[in-house]
Amino acid sequence: MAAVEAAPAAEPVASDAAMKDVELGGAPLDGTAPAFSSHTMAAGGSYTLEAKDLSYTVKIKEGKEMKDKTIVHPVNFVIKPKQLLAIMGASGAGKSTLLDILATRIPRSATDGEYLLNGAPVAANFKRLSGYVMQDDALYPLLTVRETLQYAALLRIPNLSRKDKWEVVEDTIRALKLTACADTICGDDRHRGVSGGEKRRVSIGVDIVHQPSIIFLDEPTSGLDSTTALQIVDTLKDICSRDRTIAVTIHQPSSRVFEVFDKVMFMSKGHLVYNGPPSALATHMTPLSKDPLPQFANLSELFLEIVDSYEKSGTVEQLVEHRKEIEKARQRSVSNLEPESTHHEPQHFANNFFAETSILLHRNFVNVLRTPELFFVRIALCCVIGLVLGSVFWNIPGGDEGIGQLAGYSAFVEAFFIFTSLEALPIFLNERSVFAREQGRGAYRLSSFVMANSVVMLPFFFAMALVFTSISFFMVGLSSDNANFIFQVILIFTVLTAGNGFATFVSGIVPDALTGNSAGTAVLAFMFLFSGFFIPASQIPRGWIWLNYISMFRYPFEGLMKSNLDLLPASEADLRQQYLDDYSIDGWNRWGSVGVMLTFTVGWRALFYVALRLKYGSKR
Ligand SMILES: Nc1ncnc2c1ncn2[C@@H]1O[C@H](COP(=O)(O)OP(=O)(O)OP(=O)(O)O)[C@@H](O)[C@H]1O
């Protein structure tokens, strides 16, 4: 994949001067340096993983019956420290499932057999001891490589000063050979950033910056050219040599990549059909092949072809038997390893709730400032809409005609601010992907994420409400009453927070932006219909009235109407009452509308929390 021209970052988290202040442990910068300087290796430790008859069976529906389907048949193997393991096999062979079992992304309770860490059953804290790098790159596109790793370090490394964390980041940048693009943004479809291979390495960096002792990577080279793939596997090998235990799944590696691995395991239809070093594969497969092995063939490809022929003839069991026979000859179990007394116990989370929230808040804040659609475009829109509405509803007259216009103005304002909240869905969905990856390995609490996510936009929303009201309020000539102006700023602010809360909740439950936009718009359209603007509450059929109560549009509409109707002179008291009755506007105080919108804001956030808890709580 070709590197693309990169855009510079706007504002790094730490100044270059601050970076230069950091002593780099005397490590040369030419790529021959150890992956991590010695004093940042604190989180290390030697870990041997062992599977004993480890298997995974699920229940599937076949016709009307539920049947067992074994995805991974009982496997036995050992992965030692400093050993780079590749799990290979054709599509559907069970590679990802096996990796998920090893990474405990599939709960232990769902698997059979034993899974041991240094001879003892893996414990609940295993996820924090290990790192898991997903196949997709879920990164904030507008943060630079260095910033991305700095936030990851702040969130994931416990008990180190900020200076030391920055040093770890610099070590990671060097180890992953990202020095040349450290100040380039990660980028996405719309923003040019680092190349595909570099992005992969950043993703790996995010998940290993806390230097987990055990690292799992799902297809770290997928979609990359063979040279970039080799660079990545070489980098992993380098990291592995620092006493790490690393397992990756990989699809058809080139010969050079294949030879970098210390150990490979081939899967076929959920069975383990080869377990050994790449160098022993030729000998292993010679008796399985009808023809002599070609001299310069890609051995892994050749073996996959042989496996495929056994799969087609339904004789995979023969491959398993062949492996067992060979293994018997050289097997030396490490199952008698004593549980280590020095077993590394990572602490629960690297930071407390408040520290975590403030780091996430900072990252979100930088992200909002750099994502024009989230604030600058919307503030420009507030000015334009304020001016357009101001000229359309210029100096609303008193009397009957004026009140009709006021209703139109109020309905449009709330509709505009609530409907446009959905525009941020793609950005929220990207944040959800980043969250899924980070929270999946115990980087921070869900509550911190939701809290930071809820708070970060508040100052921006207040600025939007202030700008819009300052323009439209006086042009429309609502009233010169200061209290009414302040009320409208606050009401529009709460409309924005509630709309944003709704959009965030939608982003928590939908699979993609298209579905979210369609479903979200449909729900909002219904809520708008039952706001009381189109059909007064008194005329809504009984069976539908509940929609009027839960309509987010009802309360700001009533609040805006009431705050302006209340200012009519005493001579127009009858007219005022007539309109309150016509629109079935309750007799409560206008501040009640603000209270209800705040309740919506908190409610949507709470539902967002629950949605994420259910979605990412303990599932694979
Ligand atoms: N929860 C499940 N229920 C039913 N079938 C499942 C489940 N999980 C995995 N499978 C099936 O098990 C098989 C192995 O899946 P897995 O994702 O591990 O394959 P893979 O080797 O990683 O394939 P690929 O390279 O295409 O990603 C597939 O046929 C898949 O459809």
The ligand as a MOL file (V3000), in Angstrom:
LIG
                    3D

  0  0  0     0  0            999 V3000
M  V30 BEGIN CTAB
M  V30 COUNTS 31 33 0 0 0
M  V30 BEGIN ATOM
M  V30 1 N -20.6780 -18.1570 17.5380 0
M  V30 2 C -20.6570 -18.9010 16.4330 0
M  V30 3 N -21.7430 -19.5940 16.0340 0
M  V30 4 C -21.7270 -20.3470 14.9220 0
M  V30 5 N -20.6600 -20.4760 14.1180 0
M  V30 6 C -19.5460 -19.8030 14.4500 0
M  V30 7 C -19.4670 -18.9820 15.6110 0
M  V30 8 N -18.2310 -18.4360 15.6910 0
M  V30 9 C -17.5570 -18.9090 14.6160 0
M  V30 10 N -18.3370 -19.7250 13.8680 0
M  V30 11 C -17.9440 -20.4480 12.6500 0
M  V30 12 O -16.7450 -21.1240 12.9440 0
M  V30 13 C -15.8840 -21.1140 11.8260 0
M  V30 14 C -14.5270 -20.5270 12.1930 0
M  V30 15 O -14.6710 -19.1110 12.3280 0
M  V30 16 P -13.4160 -18.1650 12.4790 0
M  V30 17 O -13.9010 -16.7700 12.4490 0
M  V30 18 O -12.6340 -18.5610 13.6670 0
M  V30 19 O -12.6100 -18.5250 11.1520 0
M  V30 20 P -11.2700 -17.9050 10.5990 0
M  V30 21 O -10.3380 -19.0410 10.3800 0
M  V30 22 O -10.7750 -16.8230 11.4760 0
M  V30 23 O -11.7690 -17.3520 9.2040 0
M  V30 24 P -11.3890 -15.9900 8.4530 0
M  V30 25 O -9.9700 -16.1350 8.0170 0
M  V30 26 O -12.3280 -16.0180 7.2770 0
M  V30 27 O -11.6420 -14.8700 9.3850 0
M  V30 28 C -16.6010 -20.3580 10.7300 0
M  V30 29 O -17.2310 -21.2820 9.8950 0
M  V30 30 C -17.6150 -19.5360 11.4830 0
M  V30 31 O -18.7370 -19.2770 10.6910 0
M  V30 END ATOM
M  V30 BEGIN BOND
M  V30 1 1 1 2
M  V30 2 1 2 3
M  V30 3 2 2 7
M  V30 4 2 3 4
M  V30 5 1 4 5
M  V30 6 2 5 6
M  V30 7 1 6 7
M  V30 8 1 6 10
M  V30 9 1 7 8
M  V30 10 2 8 9
M  V30 11 1 9 10
M  V30 12 1 10 11
M  V30 13 1 11 12
M  V30 14 1 11 30
M  V30 15 1 12 13
M  V30 16 1 13 14
M  V30 17 1 13 28
M  V30 18 1 14 15
M  V30 19 1 15 16
M  V30 20 2 16 17
M  V30 21 1 16 18
M  V30 22 1 16 19
M  V30 23 1 19 20
M  V30 24 2 20 21
M  V30 25 1 20 22
M  V30 26 1 20 23
M  V30 27 1 23 24
M  V30 28 2 24 25
M  V30 29 1 24 26
M  V30 30 1 24 27
M  V30 31 1 28 29
M  V30 32 1 28 30
M  V30 33 1 30 31
M  V30 END BOND
M  V30 END CTAB
M  END
